[in-house]
Amino acid sequence: MEKNHPINYIKAFGLANTLTLTRMFLIPVFVIASVYGYHKFAFFTFVIAGITDFLDGFIARYTENVTDVGKILDPMADKVMLISIYIVLSLKSIGNINIVPVWLTLLIIFRDVFIAIGGVIVFFTRDVNAILPSIYGKISTVVQIVGASFILYFNAYQKPFVYLEETVYIIGFFTLLSGIMYLVKGVRSVI
């Protein structure tokens, strides 16, 4: 009779995917800390989440352990984290010094929902490659993360961010541009 060995979930699931799950668990921590006015703690939670984002991709590629689960979880964690951040940054009532306009948050949410719906339609009708991330999507994500980093930092230390308006418009431009490019790519794939 064989002995039951305890399952090593980190080994079974993979370190990269475990880091991605950790990032997903940090999202409610970030939101709760922000809502209750612990802006420094929220900022450092965001930093830790960012480190896990870098490490999970690096580890997956370095160990050649890129999994189908990771391909779904990683971008999903990124999107949920970014949407949560921009929702939090648009709330004046929680003590944010630097507020992003609601239109920017809605643009980010709408673009992601639009891409998700379009991706599902394209996936079931034509070409799976049409829903792969584009360079415009990657640039947009980087711009959103960098912009959020600055705004969260200045909110954490209760200082006005001098370039807030310019940052908001740059984020909005790249978000809109990537949405348009995904639309063009999706339309071309089904024509």
N, C-alpha and C positions, 0 to 999 in steps of 0.2 A: 504494500500500500504506500502510495506516495505521500510525502509530507506537503501540506499546503504552505507555500512560500508567500510572504506578504508581497503585494504588488508595489513596485516602485513606480509611482505615477509620473514622477518627473522624467524617468527614463522612458517609460511607455509613451508618454504624451510628447516628450521632447522638450529640451530646455528653452528653445526659441518660443514655442507655443505657450509654455508655462509663463514666460516673461510677458507675452502678449495678454494672457489672462490676468496677470498681475496688473498690467496697465488698465484693463477693463475694470478691475476691482478698485483702482485708484480714482476712477471717474466720480463715483458717488462721494468719496472722501473729499475730493476737490470741491464738488458742488456744495456739500454740507459746510465745509470750512468757509467757503466764500459767502454763503447765505448768512452764516452766523458771525461774519465780520472778521474772521481769522485770515486776513488777506496774505500775510507772510507765510503762514502754514499752507495756504492754498497755492501760493506761488511755488514753494518748495515741493509740494506734491506734484505740480505740473512739471517741474524740473526732473523729478524722479521718473515720472511717466515718460518724459522725453528720452531719458537715458535708456529706459527699457525698450523704447521704440527703436533706438539706434542698435542696441545690443541684440534684440531678437532677429533683426534682419541680418546683422553681421554674423551671428552664430549660425543661423540657418544656411547662409551661403558658405561660410568657412567650413562647416561640418558636412556640407552637401546634403543637408537634411531639410530641404524645402518640401513642405507637405501641402496637400490639398486643403487641410484644415487651416494651416497657417495662411494660405493664400486668401482665405475667406475672413479669418479672424483678424489678421493684421490691419487691412484697410477698414474693416468694420470698427475696430477699436479706435483707429485714427479719426474716422468720421464722427463717431459718438463723442470722442474727447473734444474735437474742435467745435462741434455744435454746442456741447455743454459749456465750453469756454465762452463762446460768443453770446450765448443766452445770458450767462452770468455777467459778462461785460456790458450788457445792455440794460442792466438793472441798477438804477440810481439808488433805490431804497435800501440797498445792502451796504452802502457806504463807499461805493466806488468813487474815486476822485475823477478818473478818466472814464467816460462812458462812450461806448460805440453806439451809433444810431441803430434803431430797430430795423431800418431798411437793410442795413448790411447783414444783420443776423438772419433776416428773412431771405435775403439773396443767397446766403451760404446754405441755409436749410433747403430752399427751393431747388438750387442747383443739384444738391446731393440726392434729393428725392427724384428729381427729373432724370438724373443719370441712372439711378437705380431702376426706375420704371422702364426707361429706354433700354437699359441693359438686359432686363428680363425679356422685353419684346424682341430685341435683336437675337438674344440667346435661343429663343424658341422658334424664330423664323428663319434665321440665316447663319451668320458667321460669328462664332464664339470670339474670334480675334478682334471683332469690332468693339467689344466692351473692355478690352485691355486698357490699362491706364495710358494716357497720352502724355507727351512732354508738357503740354499746356496744363493738364491736370496736376502733374507733379510740381510744376512751377507755382501754380495756384496754391497747392497745399503748403509748399515751403513759405510762400509769402504770407499765408494765413497764420502759420505757426510763428514765424519771425515777428509779425505784427502783434500777435497775441502775447508773445514773450515780453516785448517792450511795454505794452499796456499793463499786463499783469505785474511786471516789475515795479512800474511807477505807482500802481495802485497799492502794492504791498508796502511801499515806503511812503505812501500818502503824499506823493509829489505830482504836480501837474506835468503831463507829457506835452512838451511844446509842439511836437510834430504830429499830434493826434489826428488832426483833420486830414493832413497829407497822407498819413498812414492808412486811414479809413478809405480814402479814395483809391489808393494804390491796391489795397486788398480787394475793394469792390471791382476795380477794372480787371484784375487777373481772374477773379471769380467768374465774372460775366464772360470774359474772353474764353476761359476753359469750358464754360457751359455751352457757348456757341460752337466751339470746335468739336465738342462731343456730339452736338446735334448734327453738325455737318457730317461727321464720321458715321453716325448712326444712319442718317438718311442715305448716304452713299452705299452703305452695306446692304440696305434693303431694296435699293433701286436696281 
